[in-house]
């Protein structure tokens, strides 16, 4: 028996109770200190590219992440700080914020960042659900006229507007690879992390009429 599972809490609660013959592959994140196979997106690379794009519009690039200290959140933060370092921009504590991984969490944090003085040049949101709420607040503030914004979404998702950048997560491919690993396993799936490429797709045009191009090269 094999089980692909997404560790949404980051804590792996209940996985230790799986039957002894159950094979498990995590999808989307790993669990610190746990010995499971996992298929995850290279969120560090995607966040690094998104942050570099925001920094082209100014040095005040903010980062919004979920409050749970999961390995993937730390990878996203690493991509953000790597981009700052490459651009010679010092990290600023007031530009990094965390909240529950919900649309409301993203909405409230973008609202808070918009009130900062000096103003921000853009925001990178590191979680798909938070990106939904962040986009709503961003639109209310004036969209690209206010600042740049990059969110996260699965490949093929059309919910992010053309004026925003998008870190595309290969959700389908992660699931397919996890099932393949389970199908090929005999006595069990060897622990280890498979990291799949992530693309950052910048917006095309500023008038909202252009569609986000899906043919840009992978990060």
C-alpha positions in Angstrom: 0.0 0.0 0.0 1.3 3.5 -0.9 0.1 6.9 0.3 1.0 10.2 -1.4 0.3 12.9 1.2 0.7 16.7 1.6 1.9 17.7 5.1 -0.2 20.8 5.5 0.6 21.3 9.1 4.3 20.9 8.7 4.4 18.7 11.8 3.5 15.3 10.3 0.9 14.7 13.0 -0.6 11.2 12.5 2.0 9.9 10.0 3.6 7.9 12.7 0.3 5.9 13.1 0.4 4.6 9.5 0.5 0.8 9.3 4.0 -0.7 9.1 3.7 -1.8 5.5 2.4 1.6 4.3 4.8 3.4 2.0 4.5 7.2 2.1 5.7 10.0 -0.2 5.2 13.6 0.9 4.1 16.2 -1.7 4.8 19.9 -1.6 6.8 20.0 1.6 9.1 18.0 3.8 8.9 17.4 7.6 11.9 18.5 9.6 13.5 15.5 11.4 11.2 12.9 9.6 12.6 10.2 7.3 10.2 10.3 4.4 10.6 10.5 0.6 9.2 13.8 -0.7 8.5 15.6 -4.0 8.7 19.4 -3.6 8.9 22.5 -5.9 12.1 24.4 -6.0 10.4 27.3 -4.3 13.7 29.0 -3.4 14.6 29.4 -7.1 11.1 30.7 -7.9 11.1 33.2 -5.0 14.6 34.3 -5.8 13.5 35.2 -9.4 10.3 36.9 -8.2 12.3 39.0 -5.7 14.8 40.0 -8.3 12.0 41.2 -10.5 10.5 43.3 -7.6 14.0 44.7 -6.9 14.1 46.0 -10.5 11.3 48.4 -9.4 12.9 49.6 -6.2 14.9 48.5 -3.2 12.0 48.1 -0.8 11.0 44.5 -1.6 8.7 42.9 1.0 8.1 39.2 1.7 4.9 37.6 3.0 5.0 34.0 4.3 2.9 31.6 6.3 3.4 31.5 10.0 4.3 27.8 10.2 8.0 27.2 10.2 8.0 24.4 7.6 11.1 23.5 5.5 9.4 24.9 2.4 8.8 28.3 4.1 12.4 28.4 5.0 13.4 27.6 1.4 11.1 30.5 0.2 12.7 32.9 2.6 16.2 31.7 1.5 15.3 32.6 -2.1 14.1 36.1 -0.9 17.3 36.8 1.1 19.5 35.4 -1.7 18.0 37.9 -4.2 18.5 40.8 -1.7 22.1 39.8 -1.2 22.8 39.5 -4.9 21.3 43.0 -5.4 23.3 44.5 -2.5 20.1 45.3 -0.6 20.2 44.9 3.2 17.4 42.9 4.8 14.8 45.0 6.7 12.8 43.4 9.5 9.7 45.6 8.8 9.5 44.2 5.2 9.1 40.5 6.3 5.9 39.3 7.8 4.1 36.1 8.5 0.5 35.1 9.0 -1.8 32.0 8.9 -1.7 30.5 5.3 -5.2 31.8 4.3 -6.5 34.4 1.9 -7.2 36.6 4.9 -3.6 36.3 6.1 -2.3 37.5 2.8 -4.9 40.3 2.6 -4.1 41.7 6.0 -0.3 41.6 5.5 -0.3 43.4 2.2 -2.6 46.0 3.8 -0.1 46.5 6.6 2.9 46.7 4.2 1.1 49.3 2.1 1.0 51.7 5.1 4.8 51.7 5.6 6.8 54.8 5.2 9.0 54.9 3.1 6.7 53.0 0.8 7.4 49.5 -0.5 8.4 48.9 -4.1 6.8 45.5 -4.2 5.7 42.3 -2.4 6.5 38.6 -2.9 3.9 36.3 -1.4 5.2 32.8 -0.7 2.0 30.8 -0.3 -0.8 30.1 -2.8 -3.8 30.8 -0.5 -2.2 33.9 0.8 -1.6 35.0 -2.7 -5.4 35.1 -3.3 -6.0 37.5 -0.5 -2.9 39.5 -1.3 -4.2 40.0 -4.9 -7.6 41.3 -3.6 -6.0 43.9 -1.3 -3.5 44.8 -4.1 -6.3 45.5 -6.5 -8.1 47.7 -3.8 -4.9 49.7 -3.4 -4.5 50.3 -7.2 -2.7 47.3 -8.4 0.6 48.0 -10.3 0.1 51.7 -9.8 0.7 51.1 -6.1 3.6 48.6 -6.2 4.7 45.4 -7.8 3.3 42.1 -6.6 4.3 38.4 -7.2 2.2 35.5 -6.0 2.3 31.7 -6.1 -0.1 29.4 -8.0 -0.1 26.0 -9.7 0.9 25.8 -13.3 -2.1 26.6 -15.6 -3.9 28.6 -12.9 -5.6 31.6 -14.3 -6.5 33.4 -11.1 -3.6 35.7 -10.9 -4.0 38.9 -13.0 -1.8 39.8 -15.9 -0.3 42.8 -14.0 1.1 40.5 -11.3 4.1 38.2 -11.4 3.5 34.5 -10.7 5.7 31.8 -9.2 4.3 28.6 -10.9 4.3 25.4 -8.9 4.2 22.1 -10.9 1.4 20.6 -8.8 0.4 18.0 -11.4 4.0 16.9 -12.0 4.6 16.6 -8.2 1.6 14.2 -7.9 2.7 12.2 -10.9 6.2 11.8 -9.6 5.0 10.7 -6.2 2.7 8.0 -7.6 5.6 6.8 -9.9 7.8 6.5 -6.8 5.2 4.5 -4.9 4.5 2.3 -7.9 8.2 1.5 -8.4 8.8 0.8 -4.7 9.2 -2.8 -3.6 10.1 -3.0 0.1 9.6 0.8 0.6 10.4 4.2 -0.8 13.9 5.4 0.0 14.0 8.6 1.9 15.1 11.7 0.0 13.9 14.9 -1.6 13.1 15.3 -5.3 13.0 19.0 -6.1 11.2 20.0 -9.3 11.9 23.2 -11.3 9.7 26.2 -10.7 9.1 29.0 -13.1 8.6 32.7 -12.4 6.4 34.4 -15.0 6.5 38.2 -15.0 3.5 40.2 -16.1 3.2 41.3 -19.7 2.2 44.9 -20.2 0.6 47.3 -17.6 -2.9 47.7 -19.0 -4.4 44.5 -17.7 -5.4 43.5 -21.2 -2.4 41.2 -21.9 -2.4 37.6 -20.8 0.4 36.1 -18.7 2.7 34.3 -21.1 3.2 30.7 -20.3 6.2 30.1 -22.6 9.0 31.7 -20.6 12.0 29.6 -19.8 12.2 27.8 -16.5 14.1 29.3 -13.6 
